[in-house]
């Protein structure tokens, strides 16, 4: 059974999803990616990415800070909540996925 976090929110060990969005935008996302975006409590991304998923995202949209926080403090502070991070293209090819992977131990 998941533990409870702030305000009784259920904490989930699989809390973070990273979704790469290609040049084809939302049309290029699979059903699973769309579902994970829709189910996220918080969706992080650039303003362009957030605009692309506005019809899908039901959670709180959070644009990356300027300057970009390479420490990912805002994302990591929500550990255990349903968080989706949007990125351009392949997020694990020199992208935000690599940055987050360095900060979060594998489960």
URSULLIN-V418984 format. One line per field, one symbol per residue. ss: DSSP state (a for helix, b for strand, c for the rest). phi: phi as a letter, one per 40 degrees, with the letter a starting at -180 (. if undefined). burial: + if it has 16 or more other ideal C-beta (glycine too) atoms within 10 Angstrom, else -. A space follows every 10 residues. Layout:
ss: ???
phi: ???
burial: ???
This chain:
ss: cccbcaaacb cccccbbbbb bcccaaaacc aaaaaaaaac cbbbbcaaaa aacccccccb bbbccccccc ccaaaacccc ccbbbbbbcc cccccaaaaa aaacccc
phi: .ccbbdfgcc cbcbcbbbbc bcccgcdccc dccccccccc cbbbicdccc ccbdcccbcc cbcdcbcdcc cfdccccbdg ccbbbcacfc cbbfbccccc cccbccb
burial: ---------- -+--++++++ +-------+- --+--++--+ -+++++--++ -++--++-+- ++-+------ -+--+--+-+ +++++++--- +---+++-++ -------
